[in-house]
Amino acid sequence: MVGRAVLLDLAGRCEKATNAEYAIERDIADALDLPGIPKFYTGSLDAAMTLLPERALWRVGHVSMAWGDRPQIWASVKPVGSTQIQGNPGATPALALTAAALRARAEMEE
């Protein structure tokens, strides 16, 4: 199992990123021991969805008002059987969902 702190650090990096970042994708693949070329987790909703815990409820949305200099994009993930919903902002839908999925995985590590 990957450590909770590693997953939370990766989620934090996704929340701070303003665009897709290969370095984050590579570190996610390394941390989760995913073979092959890293997927485009931070740039593609389809790839980000592969990080969701099994049988998780999730959604991605946005707040219509601006947050700072950009719209607020939000993703939430709730693993089935968990009482916690991991909600996270991000610069893009893929970054927000990747961060929320990593935080949900971290919650499951406890």
N, C-alpha and C positions, 0 to 999 in steps of 0.2 A: 504494500500500500504506500502511496505517496503521502508525504506529510501534509497536515492541515495548513501549516505555515507557508509551505511552498505554493499550495493552491490559492491561498489568500493573497500572497504576493503577486502571483500571475493575474488574479482578478483585479487587483489594484492597478497594475500596469495597463490592463485593458481600459479601465475607467479613465486613466490619465491620457491615453493615446488619442490623437486627433484623426488618425488614418490607420489603415491596415499596416501591420508591422511584422515582417518576416521573422525578426528576432524573437518576438513573443510567440509566434506560431511554432518556431523551432523549440523554444523552451517548454511549451505546452506538450509537444510530442515527446520530448525527452522525459519530462516529469511523469507523464502518463504511460511511458514505455510503449508508444505507438510506433510501429515499424514503418519504414519507407519515407518518402518525401512528405514533410508536414503539409496538412491541408491548409486551406486559406481561411482558417477559423476567424480571423479578425476582419476579413473582407467579404465573407459570404455567409448568409443566413443558413444555407444548406449545410455548409461545413460546420458552422457553430452548433447546429442542431445535433450533430454527431457527438458532441460533448455532454449532452443532457443525460442525467441519470435515467436508468430504465424506468418507464412508466411515470414520468414526471409531467405535471401540468405546467404549461408555460404560455407566455404571451409577450409581445413586443408592441409598444405604442409610443406616442409622443404627446407632449404637452404643447398646446398651440401657442402659448406665450414663449417669448425668447428667454433663455437662461444665459446671462452673460451676452456673448456675441453669437450664440447659435441656438437653434431649437433644442428643447430638452427631449431626448430619446430615452426610453425606459424599457427594461425587460424584467420579467419576474419568472422565477422557476420554483415550483413546489414539488419535491419528490413525494410520491404516493406513500402515505404512512407517516410523513413528517408533519410536525406542527409549524415548522418554519417556512416562510416564503422568502426567498432570496430575491430582493429587488435591487436593481443597479442601473445607474445612468451610464450613458456612453455617447460618444460623438456620432456613432453610426449604429443602426440596428444590430449589425453583426458584432460590434465591439460590446454593446450592452448585453446581448444574449450570451456571448462568450464569458463575460464577467459573471453574469448571474449563474450560468451553468457551473463555472469553477467554484463559486461560493456555495452552491448547493452540494457539490461533491465534497467540499471542505466540511460542511455541516454533517455530512454522512460519515466523516472520518472520526467524529467524536465517539 
